Amino acid sequence: MTEQRWRVECEIVKANLPNFYPFECSFGGGRRIYIGFKGLHEKRGKQYEIKVIAPKDTYPLLAPRVFITPTIDRRYLEADGAVSIFKEWIPTRDTFANMTLIGIQYINENMEGLWKSI
């Protein structure tokens, strides 16, 4: 990923998702660097942390993964705990912000479903 792309991604998130901020981390002894955004989304008085993360060396060619804590419904999670998202990823168009909005939508829709079933 280019520095210019990262700056644009940060600007998009800052302008549209003020509760989210960029981060960088590594796993497994620091061999691979991950980048992304994380923040809180509140629904019905409960706070959820959303992390949207991707390996720096594969982004934007591959879509970032969306993780939500606490988990709402395990039926819709991948083996690594990421939310299963069925969306065509177009690297020249899609952004971390798009995936963050999908995470927010997932929370909103699933909370509505939970409340309707009570």
The first five atom37 places (N, CA, C, CB, O) and aatype in JSON, in Angstrom:
{
  "aatype": [12, 16, 6, 5, 1, 17, 1, 19, 6, 4, 6, 9, 19, 11, 0, 2, 10, 14, 2, 13, 18, 14, 13, 6, 4, 15, 13, 7, 7, 7, 1, 1, 9, 18, 9, 7, 13, 11, 7, 10, 8, 6, 11, 1, 7, 11, 5, 18, 6, 9, 11, 19, 9, 0, 14, 11, 3, 16, 18, 14, 10, 10, 0, 14, 1, 19, 13, 9, 16, 14, 16, 9, 3, 1, 1, 18, 10, 6, 0, 3, 7, 0, 19, 15, 9, 13, 11, 6, 17, 9, 14, 16, 1, 3, 16, 13, 0, 2, 12, 16, 10, 9, 7, 9, 5, 18, 9, 2, 6, 2, 12, 6, 7, 10, 17, 11, 15, 9],
  "atom_mask": [
    [1, 1, 1, 1, 1],
    [1, 1, 1, 1, 1],
    [1, 1, 1, 1, 1],
    [1, 1, 1, 1, 1],
    [1, 1, 1, 1, 1],
    [1, 1, 1, 1, 1],
    [1, 1, 1, 1, 1],
    [1, 1, 1, 1, 1],
    [1, 1, 1, 1, 1],
    [1, 1, 1, 1, 1],
    [1, 1, 1, 1, 1],
    [1, 1, 1, 1, 1],
    [1, 1, 1, 1, 1],
    [1, 1, 1, 1, 1],
    [1, 1, 1, 1, 1],
    [1, 1, 1, 1, 1],
    [1, 1, 1, 1, 1],
    [1, 1, 1, 1, 1],
    [1, 1, 1, 1, 1],
    [1, 1, 1, 1, 1],
    [1, 1, 1, 1, 1],
    [1, 1, 1, 1, 1],
    [1, 1, 1, 1, 1],
    [1, 1, 1, 1, 1],
    [1, 1, 1, 1, 1],
    [1, 1, 1, 1, 1],
    [1, 1, 1, 1, 1],
    [1, 1, 1, 0, 1],
    [1, 1, 1, 0, 1],
    [1, 1, 1, 0, 1],
    [1, 1, 1, 1, 1],
    [1, 1, 1, 1, 1],
    [1, 1, 1, 1, 1],
    [1, 1, 1, 1, 1],
    [1, 1, 1, 1, 1],
    [1, 1, 1, 0, 1],
    [1, 1, 1, 1, 1],
    [1, 1, 1, 1, 1],
    [1, 1, 1, 0, 1],
    [1, 1, 1, 1, 1],
    [1, 1, 1, 1, 1],
    [1, 1, 1, 1, 1],
    [1, 1, 1, 1, 1],
    [1, 1, 1, 1, 1],
    [1, 1, 1, 0, 1],
    [1, 1, 1, 1, 1],
    [1, 1, 1, 1, 1],
    [1, 1, 1, 1, 1],
    [1, 1, 1, 1, 1],
    [1, 1, 1, 1, 1],
    [1, 1, 1, 1, 1],
    [1, 1, 1, 1, 1],
    [1, 1, 1, 1, 1],
    [1, 1, 1, 1, 1],
    [1, 1, 1, 1, 1],
    [1, 1, 1, 1, 1],
    [1, 1, 1, 1, 1],
    [1, 1, 1, 1, 1],
    [1, 1, 1, 1, 1],
    [1, 1, 1, 1, 1],
    [1, 1, 1, 1, 1],
    [1, 1, 1, 1, 1],
    [1, 1, 1, 1, 1],
    [1, 1, 1, 1, 1],
    [1, 1, 1, 1, 1],
    [1, 1, 1, 1, 1],
    [1, 1, 1, 1, 1],
    [1, 1, 1, 1, 1],
    [1, 1, 1, 1, 1],
    [1, 1, 1, 1, 1],
    [1, 1, 1, 1, 1],
    [1, 1, 1, 1, 1],
    [1, 1, 1, 1, 1],
    [1, 1, 1, 1, 1],
    [1, 1, 1, 1, 1],
    [1, 1, 1, 1, 1],
    [1, 1, 1, 1, 1],
    [1, 1, 1, 1, 1],
    [1, 1, 1, 1, 1],
    [1, 1, 1, 1, 1],
    [1, 1, 1, 0, 1],
    [1, 1, 1, 1, 1],
    [1, 1, 1, 1, 1],
    [1, 1, 1, 1, 1],
    [1, 1, 1, 1, 1],
    [1, 1, 1, 1, 1],
    [1, 1, 1, 1, 1],
    [1, 1, 1, 1, 1],
    [1, 1, 1, 1, 1],
    [1, 1, 1, 1, 1],
    [1, 1, 1, 1, 1],
    [1, 1, 1, 1, 1],
    [1, 1, 1, 1, 1],
    [1, 1, 1, 1, 1],
    [1, 1, 1, 1, 1],
    [1, 1, 1, 1, 1],
    [1, 1, 1, 1, 1],
    [1, 1, 1, 1, 1],
    [1, 1, 1, 1, 1],
    [1, 1, 1, 1, 1],
    [1, 1, 1, 1, 1],
    [1, 1, 1, 1, 1],
    [1, 1, 1, 0, 1],
    [1, 1, 1, 1, 1],
    [1, 1, 1, 1, 1],
    [1, 1, 1, 1, 1],
    [1, 1, 1, 1, 1],
    [1, 1, 1, 1, 1],
    [1, 1, 1, 1, 1],
    [1, 1, 1, 1, 1],
    [1, 1, 1, 1, 1],
    [1, 1, 1, 1, 1],
    [1, 1, 1, 0, 1],
    [1, 1, 1, 1, 1],
    [1, 1, 1, 1, 1],
    [1, 1, 1, 1, 1],
    [1, 1, 1, 1, 1],
    [1, 1, 1, 1, 1]
  ],
  "atom_positions": [
    [[0.84, -1.17, 0.0], [0.0, 0.0, 0.0], [0.89, 1.24, 0.0], [-0.96, 0.0, 1.22], [1.92, 1.29, 0.68]],
    [[0.48, 2.22, -0.76], [1.26, 3.44, -0.83], [0.93, 4.36, 0.34], [1.0, 4.15, -2.15], [-0.14, 4.27, 0.93]],
    [[1.86, 5.24, 0.66], [1.63, 6.22, 1.72], [0.46, 7.15, 1.36], [2.9, 7.05, 1.97], [-0.31, 7.54, 2.23]],
    [[0.34, 7.48, 0.08], [-0.76, 8.34, -0.37], [-2.1, 7.66, -0.12], [-0.61, 8.69, -1.86], [-3.04, 8.31, 0.36]],
    [[-2.2, 6.38, -0.43], [-3.46, 5.65, -0.2], [-3.79, 5.65, 1.3], [-3.36, 4.18, -0.74], [-4.95, 5.85, 1.67]],
    [[-2.79, 5.42, 2.15], [-3.02, 5.39, 3.58], [-3.5, 6.76, 4.08], [-1.74, 4.97, 4.32], [-4.42, 6.84, 4.91]],
    [[-2.89, 7.84, 3.59], [-3.32, 9.19, 3.99], [-4.77, 9.43, 3.59], [-2.41, 10.25, 3.35], [-5.54, 9.98, 4.38]],
    [[-5.14, 9.03, 2.39], [-6.52, 9.21, 1.92], [-7.47, 8.38, 2.78], [-6.65, 8.82, 0.42], [-8.53, 8.87, 3.18]],
    [[-7.11, 7.14, 3.06], [-7.94, 6.29, 3.9], [-8.16, 6.95, 5.27], [-7.3, 4.88, 4.07], [-9.28, 6.99, 5.77]],
    [[-7.09, 7.47, 5.86], [-7.19, 8.13, 7.16], [-8.1, 9.35, 7.09], [-5.8, 8.54, 7.67], [-8.89, 9.58, 8.0]],
    [[-7.99, 10.12, 6.03], [-8.84, 11.31, 5.87], [-10.31, 10.92, 5.74], [-8.4, 12.12, 4.64], [-11.18, 11.57, 6.32]],
    [[-10.59, 9.87, 4.98], [-11.97, 9.41, 4.8], [-12.58, 8.99, 6.13], [-12.02, 8.24, 3.79], [-13.7, 9.38, 6.47]],
    [[-11.83, 8.2, 6.89], [-12.34, 7.73, 8.18], [-12.51, 8.91, 9.14], [-11.39, 6.67, 8.8], [-13.54, 9.01, 9.81]],
    [[-11.54, 9.78, 9.2], [-11.62, 10.93, 10.12], [-12.84, 11.8, 9.8], [-10.34, 11.77, 10.04], [-13.51, 12.28, 10.72]],
    [[-13.12, 12.02, 8.53], [-14.24, 12.87, 8.12], [-15.6, 12.22, 8.33], [-14.08, 13.26, 6.67], [-16.58, 12.92, 8.6]],
    [[-15.67, 10.9, 8.21], [-16.97, 10.23, 8.21], [-17.24, 9.34, 9.42], [-17.08, 9.41, 7.0], [-18.39, 9.01, 9.71]],
    [[-16.19, 8.96, 10.12], [-16.33, 8.05, 11.27], [-15.47, 8.58, 12.41], [-15.92, 6.58, 10.89], [-14.43, 7.99, 12.72]],
    [[-15.88, 9.67, 13.03], [-15.03, 10.33, 14.02], [-14.71, 9.5, 15.26], [-15.68, 11.59, 14.45], [-13.79, 9.84, 16.0]],
    [[-15.45, 8.43, 15.51], [-15.18, 7.56, 16.66], [-14.12, 6.5, 16.37], [-16.45, 6.9, 17.12], [-13.82, 5.67, 17.22]],
    [[-13.57, 6.52, 15.16], [-12.59, 5.51, 14.75], [-11.24, 6.15, 14.49], [-13.07, 4.77, 13.5], [-11.15, 7.3, 14.06]],
    [[-10.19, 5.39, 14.77], [-8.84, 5.91, 14.58], [-7.93, 4.82, 14.01], [-8.26, 6.45, 15.93], [-8.2, 3.63, 14.18]],
    [[-6.87, 5.23, 13.32], [-5.97, 4.26, 12.69], [-5.06, 3.59, 13.72], [-5.13, 4.94, 11.61], [-4.77, 4.14, 14.78]],
    [[-4.62, 2.39, 13.38], [-3.64, 1.69, 14.21], [-2.77, 0.81, 13.33], [-4.33, 0.85, 15.31], [-3.12, 0.49, 12.19]],
    [[-1.65, 0.42, 13.89], [-0.72, -0.5, 13.24], [-0.23, -1.46, 14.3], [0.48, 0.25, 12.55], [0.04, -1.06, 15.43]],
    [[-0.13, -2.74, 13.95], [0.34, -3.73, 14.91], [1.01, -4.88, 14.17], [-0.83, -4.25, 15.79], [1.01, -4.94, 12.94]],
    [[1.59, -5.79, 14.93], [2.19, -6.98, 14.33], [1.84, -8.19, 15.2], [3.74, -6.82, 14.18], [1.59, -8.06, 16.4]],
    [[1.84, -9.34, 14.58], [1.58, -10.6, 15.28], [2.69, -11.57, 14.94], [0.18, -11.18, 14.9], [3.41, -11.38, 13.96]],
    [[2.83, -12.59, 15.73], [3.78, -13.65, 15.43], [5.22, -13.18, 15.36], [0.0, 0.0, 0.0], [5.93, -13.51, 14.41]],
    [[5.65, -12.41, 16.33], [7.03, -11.96, 16.36], [7.32, -10.79, 15.45], [0.0, 0.0, 0.0], [8.48, -10.5, 15.17]],
    [[6.29, -10.11, 15.0], [6.49, -8.89, 14.23], [6.86, -9.09, 12.77], [0.0, 0.0, 0.0], [7.27, -8.14, 12.09]],
    [[6.71, -10.3, 12.28], [7.09, -10.55, 10.88], [6.15, -9.9, 9.88], [7.13, -12.03, 10.62], [6.55, -9.56, 8.77]],
    [[4.91, -9.73, 10.29], [3.92, -9.16, 9.38], [3.25, -7.98, 10.06], [2.87, -10.22, 8.95], [2.8, -8.08, 11.2]],
    [[3.2, -6.88, 9.34], [2.59, -5.66, 9.87], [1.14, -5.59, 9.4], [3.38, -4.39, 9.41], [0.83, -5.82, 8.23]],
    [[0.25, -5.27, 10.34], [-1.17, -5.09, 10.05], [-1.55, -3.64, 10.29], [-2.03, -6.03, 10.91], [-1.02, -2.99, 11.19]],
    [[-2.46, -3.15, 9.47], [-2.96, -1.78, 9.61], [-4.47, -1.84, 9.66], [-2.47, -0.87, 8.43], [-5.09, -2.83, 9.26]],
    [[-5.06, -0.78, 10.15], [-6.51, -0.75, 10.17], [-7.05, 0.4, 10.99], [0.0, 0.0, 0.0], [-6.35, 1.36, 11.29]],
    [[-8.32, 0.27, 11.33], [-9.02, 1.27, 12.12], [-9.83, 0.55, 13.18], [-9.93, 2.18, 11.23], [-10.33, -0.55, 12.96]],
    [[-9.97, 1.2, 14.33], [-10.82, 0.65, 15.36], [-11.54, 1.77, 16.08], [-10.0, -0.2, 16.35], [-11.09, 2.92, 16.11]],
    [[-12.67, 1.4, 16.65], [-13.46, 2.39, 17.36], [-14.68, 1.74, 17.97], [0.0, 0.0, 0.0], [-14.88, 0.53, 17.87]],
    [[-15.49, 2.56, 18.6], [-16.68, 2.07, 19.29], [-17.95, 2.5, 18.57], [-16.71, 2.58, 20.73], [-18.05, 3.59, 18.01]],
    [[-18.92, 1.6, 18.59], [-20.25, 1.89, 18.07], [-21.25, 1.48, 19.14], [-20.52, 1.14, 16.7], [-21.17, 0.37, 19.68]],
    [[-22.17, 2.36, 19.45], [-23.16, 2.06, 20.47], [-24.52, 1.78, 19.85], [-23.26, 3.23, 21.46], [-24.96, 2.46, 18.93]],
    [[-25.15, 0.74, 20.37], [-26.49, 0.38, 19.92], [-27.29, -0.09, 21.12], [-26.44, -0.72, 18.8], [-26.9, -1.02, 21.83]],
    [[-28.42, 0.57, 21.35], [-29.31, 0.23, 22.46], [-28.58, 0.22, 23.8], [-29.94, -1.13, 22.22], [-28.81, -0.65, 24.64]],
    [[-27.7, 1.21, 24.0], [-27.0, 1.36, 25.26], [-25.81, 0.44, 25.46], [0.0, 0.0, 0.0], [-25.2, 0.46, 26.53]],
    [[-25.48, -0.36, 24.48], [-24.35, -1.29, 24.59], [-23.26, -0.87, 23.6], [-24.8, -2.76, 24.31], [-23.54, -0.53, 22.45]],
    [[-22.01, -0.88, 24.06], [-20.9, -0.5, 23.19], [-20.24, -1.72, 22.57], [-19.87, 0.32, 23.97], [-20.02, -2.74, 23.23]],
    [[-19.94, -1.59, 21.29], [-19.25, -2.62, 20.54], [-17.97, -2.04, 19.97], [-20.14, -3.2, 19.41], [-17.97, -0.93, 19.44]],
    [[-16.88, -2.79, 20.1], [-15.63, -2.37, 19.47], [-15.57, -3.01, 18.1], [-14.38, -2.76, 20.35], [-15.76, -4.22, 17.95]],
    [[-15.3, -2.19, 17.11], [-15.13, -2.69, 15.74], [-13.68, -2.46, 15.35], [-16.11, -1.97, 14.74], [-13.15, -1.36, 15.47]],
    [[-13.03, -3.53, 14.87], [-11.68, -3.44, 14.33], [-11.74, -3.9, 12.88], [-10.66, -4.31, 15.15], [-12.26, -4.97, 12.57]],
    [[-11.21, -3.08, 12.01], [-11.12, -3.43, 10.6], [-9.63, -3.48, 10.3], [-11.9, -2.38, 9.65], [-8.94, -2.47, 10.4]],
    [[-9.14, -4.65, 9.92], [-7.7, -4.87, 9.88], [-7.29, -5.65, 8.63], [-7.25, -5.62, 11.13], [-8.02, -6.51, 8.14]],
    [[-6.09, -5.32, 8.12], [-5.55, -6.01, 6.94], [-4.03, -6.04, 7.01], [-6.01, -5.32, 5.62], [-3.42, -5.13, 7.56]],
    [[-3.42, -7.09, 6.46], [-1.97, -7.08, 6.36], [-1.54, -5.92, 5.45], [-1.44, -8.44, 5.81], [-2.11, -5.73, 4.37]],
    [[-0.57, -5.17, 5.89], [-0.12, -4.0, 5.12], [0.37, -4.4, 3.74], [0.99, -3.27, 5.88], [0.22, -3.64, 2.78]],
    [[0.96, -5.59, 3.62], [1.53, -5.99, 2.34], [0.51, -6.51, 1.33], [2.56, -7.05, 2.57], [0.85, -6.7, 0.16]],
    [[-0.74, -6.74, 1.75], [-1.75, -7.21, 0.8], [-2.87, -6.21, 0.57], [-2.33, -8.51, 1.29], [-3.71, -6.41, -0.31]],
    [[-2.89, -5.13, 1.34], [-3.96, -4.14, 1.2], [-3.53, -3.1, 0.16], [-4.28, -3.46, 2.56], [-2.39, -2.65, 0.21]],
    [[-4.38, -2.72, -0.75], [-5.81, -2.96, -0.88], [-6.19, -4.12, -1.8], [-6.45, -1.73, -1.37], [-7.37, -4.27, -2.13]],
    [[-5.23, -4.94, -2.22], [-5.59, -6.03, -3.12], [-6.59, -7.0, -2.5], [-4.35, -6.8, -3.54], [-7.48, -7.51, -3.18]],
    [[-6.45, -7.24, -1.19], [-7.39, -8.1, -0.48], [-8.17, -7.27, 0.53], [-6.65, -9.26, 0.22], [-7.63, -6.34, 1.13]],
    [[-9.42, -7.61, 0.71], [-10.29, -6.87, 1.62], [-9.84, -7.03, 3.07], [-11.74, -7.33, 1.48], [-9.36, -8.09, 3.46]],
    [[-10.0, -5.97, 3.86], [-9.71, -6.11, 5.28], [-10.77, -6.96, 5.98], [-9.63, -4.73, 5.95], [-11.86, -7.15, 5.45]],
    [[-10.42, -7.46, 7.15], [-11.33, -8.29, 7.95], [-11.99, -7.41, 9.01], [-10.56, -9.48, 8.62], [-11.39, -6.44, 9.48]],
    [[-13.22, -7.74, 9.37], [-13.98, -6.98, 10.36], [-14.19, -7.86, 11.59], [-15.34, -6.5, 9.78], [-14.73, -8.96, 11.5]],
    [[-13.76, -7.34, 12.75], [-13.92, -8.04, 14.02], [-14.77, -7.16, 14.95], [-12.54, -8.36, 14.67], [-14.54, -5.96, 15.04]],
    [[-15.73, -7.76, 15.63], [-16.62, -7.04, 16.52], [-16.6, -7.7, 17.89], [-18.08, -6.99, 15.95], [-16.76, -8.92, 18.02]],
    [[-16.39, -6.88, 18.92], [-16.38, -7.35, 20.3], [-17.35, -6.51, 21.12], [-14.96, -7.3, 20.91], [-17.28, -5.28, 21.02]],
    [[-18.23, -7.07, 21.91], [-18.47, -8.5, 22.05], [-19.19, -9.07, 20.83], [-19.28, -8.79, 23.32], [-19.84, -8.35, 20.08]],
    [[-19.06, -10.36, 20.66], [-19.68, -11.06, 19.55], [-21.21, -11.04, 19.69], [-19.17, -12.52, 19.47], [-21.75, -11.22, 20.78]],
    [[-21.88, -10.81, 18.58], [-23.34, -10.79, 18.6], [-23.9, -12.17, 18.29], [-23.87, -9.76, 17.59], [-24.75, -12.67, 19.03]],
    [[-23.45, -12.79, 17.21], [-24.0, -14.07, 16.78], [-22.88, -14.88, 16.13], [-25.19, -13.86, 15.8], [-22.44, -14.55, 15.03]],
    [[-22.44, -15.92, 16.77], [-21.32, -16.73, 16.28], [-21.61, -17.44, 14.96], [-20.95, -17.75, 17.33], [-20.68, -17.89, 14.29]],
    [[-22.87, -17.55, 14.58], [-23.2, -18.23, 13.32], [-22.65, -17.49, 12.11], [-24.72, -18.37, 13.18], [-22.49, -18.08, 11.04]],
    [[-22.34, -16.2, 12.27], [-21.89, -15.4, 11.14], [-20.41, -15.04, 11.24], [-22.72, -14.14, 11.04], [-19.97, -14.02, 10.71]],
    [[-19.64, -15.88, 11.93], [-18.21, -15.62, 12.09], [-17.39, -16.64, 11.32], [-17.83, -15.64, 13.56], [-17.75, -17.81, 11.19]],
    [[-16.25, -16.15, 10.81], [-15.26, -17.02, 10.19], [-14.48, -17.73, 11.3], [-14.3, -16.21, 9.25], [-14.65, -17.41, 12.48]],
    [[-13.63, -18.68, 10.94], [-12.87, -19.44, 11.93], [-11.96, -18.53, 12.79], [-12.02, -20.49, 11.22], [-11.71, -18.84, 13.96]],
    [[-11.47, -17.43, 12.21], [-10.59, -16.52, 12.96], [-11.36, -15.48, 13.79], [-9.66, -15.81, 12.01], [-10.75, -14.63, 14.43]],
    [[-12.7, -15.56, 13.77], [-13.52, -14.62, 14.54], [-14.0, -13.42, 13.76], [0.0, 0.0, 0.0], [-14.77, -12.61, 14.29]],
    [[-13.57, -13.28, 12.52], [-14.02, -12.16, 11.69], [-15.47, -12.39, 11.26], [-13.11, -11.99, 10.44], [-15.92, -13.52, 11.11]],
    [[-16.19, -11.29, 11.06], [-17.56, -11.37, 10.58], [-17.55, -11.83, 9.12], [-18.29, -9.99, 10.71], [-16.76, -11.33, 8.32]],
    [[-18.4, -12.79, 8.78], [-18.52, -13.25, 7.39], [-19.18, -12.14, 6.58], [-19.35, -14.59, 7.29], [-20.3, -11.72, 6.88]],
    [[-18.49, -11.68, 5.57], [-19.01, -10.59, 4.74], [-19.0, -11.06, 3.29], [-18.16, -9.28, 4.91], [-17.96, -11.43, 2.75]],
    [[-20.17, -11.03, 2.69], [-20.3, -11.42, 1.29], [-20.48, -10.15, 0.47], [-21.49, -12.42, 1.07], [-21.61, -9.73, 0.2]],
    [[-19.38, -9.57, 0.09], [-19.38, -8.33, -0.67], [-18.22, -8.38, -1.65], [-19.26, -7.08, 0.27], [-17.11, -8.76, -1.3]],
    [[-18.5, -8.01, -2.88], [-17.42, -7.94, -3.85], [-16.48, -6.81, -3.44], [-17.96, -7.71, -5.3], [-16.92, -5.69, -3.18]],
    [[-15.18, -7.1, -3.37], [-14.17, -6.13, -2.99], [-13.5, -5.61, -4.26], [-13.12, -6.75, -2.02], [-12.93, -6.39, -5.02]],
    [[-13.57, -4.31, -4.48], [-12.91, -3.69, -5.64], [-11.82, -2.77, -5.1], [-13.95, -2.9, -6.54], [-12.13, -1.68, -4.59]],
    [[-10.56, -3.18, -5.19], [-9.46, -2.45, -4.56], [-9.34, -0.98, -4.96], [-8.18, -3.13, -4.88], [-8.9, -0.15, -4.16]],
    [[-9.72, -0.65, -6.17], [-9.6, 0.74, -6.62], [-10.73, 1.62, -6.11], [-9.56, 0.81, -8.12], [-10.65, 2.85, -6.19]],
    [[-11.78, 1.0, -5.59], [-12.94, 1.75, -5.13], [-13.19, 1.63, -3.63], [-14.16, 1.29, -5.86], [-13.5, 2.62, -2.97]],
    [[-13.05, 0.43, -3.08], [-13.43, 0.17, -1.7], [-12.33, 0.57, -0.72], [-13.75, -1.3, -1.53], [-11.15, 0.62, -1.06]],
    [[-12.76, 0.86, 0.51], [-11.84, 1.39, 1.53], [-12.12, 0.74, 2.88], [-11.97, 2.93, 1.63], [-13.11, 0.03, 3.06]],
    [[-11.22, 1.02, 3.83], [-11.46, 0.61, 5.22], [-12.78, 1.18, 5.72], [-10.3, 1.07, 6.12], [-13.51, 0.52, 6.46]],
    [[-13.1, 2.41, 5.32], [-14.35, 3.04, 5.76], [-15.56, 2.24, 5.3], [-14.44, 4.48, 5.24], [-16.52, 2.08, 6.06]],
    [[-15.53, 1.73, 4.07], [-16.64, 0.88, 3.58], [-16.84, -0.32, 4.49], [-16.36, 0.41, 2.13], [-17.97, -0.65, 4.86]],
    [[-15.75, -0.97, 4.84], [-15.84, -2.16, 5.67], [-16.27, -1.82, 7.1], [-14.5, -2.89, 5.69], [-16.96, -2.61, 7.75]],
    [[-15.85, -0.66, 7.59], [-16.28, -0.22, 8.92], [-17.79, 0.0, 8.92], [-15.54, 1.08, 9.34], [-18.47, -0.39, 9.87]],
    [[-18.31, 0.62, 7.87], [-19.76, 0.83, 7.77], [-20.51, -0.5, 7.71], [-20.09, 1.67, 6.53], [-21.62, -0.6, 8.24]],
    [[-19.93, -1.5, 7.07], [-20.55, -2.82, 7.04], [-20.59, -3.4, 8.45], [-19.78, -3.77, 6.07], [-21.59, -4.03, 8.83]],
    [[-19.53, -3.21, 9.22], [-19.52, -3.65, 10.61], [-20.61, -2.97, 11.43], [0.0, 0.0, 0.0], [-21.3, -3.61, 12.21]],
    [[-20.75, -1.66, 11.24], [-21.81, -0.91, 11.94], [-23.18, -1.42, 11.51], [-21.68, 0.6, 11.65], [-24.06, -1.59, 12.36]],
    [[-23.37, -1.64, 10.23], [-24.65, -2.16, 9.73], [-24.94, -3.53, 10.32], [-24.64, -2.23, 8.19], [-26.08, -3.82, 10.69]],
    [[-23.93, -4.38, 10.42], [-24.09, -5.71, 11.0], [-24.6, -5.61, 12.44], [-22.75, -6.49, 10.95], [-25.53, -6.33, 12.82]],
    [[-24.0, -4.73, 13.23], [-24.45, -4.53, 14.61], [-25.89, -4.04, 14.64], [-23.53, -3.53, 15.34], [-26.73, -4.6, 15.35]],
    [[-26.17, -3.01, 13.87], [-27.52, -2.43, 13.87], [-28.58, -3.44, 13.48], [-27.58, -1.24, 12.93], [-29.62, -3.54, 14.13]],
    [[-28.33, -4.2, 12.41], [-29.33, -5.16, 11.93], [-29.48, -6.34, 12.87], [-28.94, -5.66, 10.55], [-30.6, -6.81, 13.09]],
    [[-28.38, -6.82, 13.43], [-28.47, -7.96, 14.33], [-29.09, -7.59, 15.66], [-27.11, -8.55, 14.54], [-29.8, -8.41, 16.26]],
    [[-28.84, -6.39, 16.14], [-29.48, -5.95, 17.39], [-30.97, -5.78, 17.18], [-28.85, -4.63, 17.89], [-31.76, -6.11, 18.06]],
    [[-31.37, -5.27, 16.03], [-32.8, -5.13, 15.74], [-33.45, -6.5, 15.74], [-33.02, -4.41, 14.39], [-34.54, -6.67, 16.28]],
    [[-32.79, -7.48, 15.11], [-33.33, -8.84, 15.06], [-33.44, -9.45, 16.44], [0.0, 0.0, 0.0], [-34.42, -10.13, 16.74]],
    [[-32.44, -9.21, 17.28], [-32.48, -9.75, 18.64], [-33.64, -9.15, 19.43], [-31.15, -9.49, 19.36], [-34.34, -9.84, 20.17]],
    [[-33.82, -7.84, 19.27], [-34.88, -7.18, 20.03], [-36.26, -7.58, 19.52], [-34.72, -5.66, 19.94], [-37.2, -7.68, 20.31]],
    [[-36.4, -7.82, 18.23], [-37.7, -8.22, 17.69], [-38.1, -9.61, 18.15], [-37.68, -8.17, 16.18], [-39.28, -9.91, 18.26]],
    [[-37.1, -10.46, 18.43], [-37.41, -11.83, 18.8], [-37.71, -11.99, 20.28], [-36.28, -12.72, 18.42], [-38.11, -13.08, 20.72]],
    [[-37.53, -10.94, 21.07], [-37.76, -11.03, 22.53], [-39.22, -10.8, 22.84], [-36.89, -10.01, 23.3], [-39.62, -10.83, 24.01]]
  ]
}
